[in-house]
Amino acid sequence: MQQAEIGIIGGSGLYTMPGLSNPQEVAVSTPFGDPSDTFVTGELEGRHVAFLARHGRGHRILPSELNFQANIFAMKKLGVERIISVSAVGSLKLEHKPTEFVIPDQFIDRTFHRASTFFGDGIVGHVSFGDPICSTVAKAIQQGAESSGVVTKQGGVYVCMEGPQFSTRAESNLYRSWGADIIGMTNLQEAKLAREAEICYGH
């Protein structure tokens, strides 16, 4: 199986990885079931990369249906050491405008029905999660975005909601009162599982 050092998870609207040379589709089996899709591995700017469409090509998997355990386990199995996660989010502050990037460094969990650990069934473990985002990956994302002319903010709070419905107006006002910056439906579980798998994770 071809190995990769960098994993890229594409969210809504990003179902392929432009610029990938020597692409190969790789199906990865895991003890947790099937990942969202087959991986596409190849080279990008001289680095070995594995790309996964989070919701499957064609966007066929709801956020609450995602097999986060399988997705991250498969990344680890491919040899991935760093994950760059991309997703579409909603803004909770007027300062964050459409087409701009926010690179969060904190999460608030508002999900209810998701598996977010590899532990259990007789295996007990606890990991530090005070700083859930890898600063090295976050800085690399910021540098890449800014070099492409994208307005970027480093740091912020991401509210991860269950979905698939969007928030009520009262909920959005609550999250704003907490100082949250953006809201989405996917990234917290990825960050938790990546931390357990000892993979640096940035979004």
Secondary structure, 3 states (H helix, E strand, C coil): CCCCCEEEEECCCCCCCCCCEEEEEECCCCCCCCCCCCEEEEEECCEEEEEEECCCCCCCCCHHHCCHHHHHHHHHHCCCCEEEECCCCEECCCCCCCCCEEECCEEEEECCCCCCCCCECCECCCCCCCCCCCHHHHHHHHHHHHHCCCCEEECCEEEEECCCCCCCHHHHHHHHHCCCCEEECCHHHHHHHHHHCCCEEEC
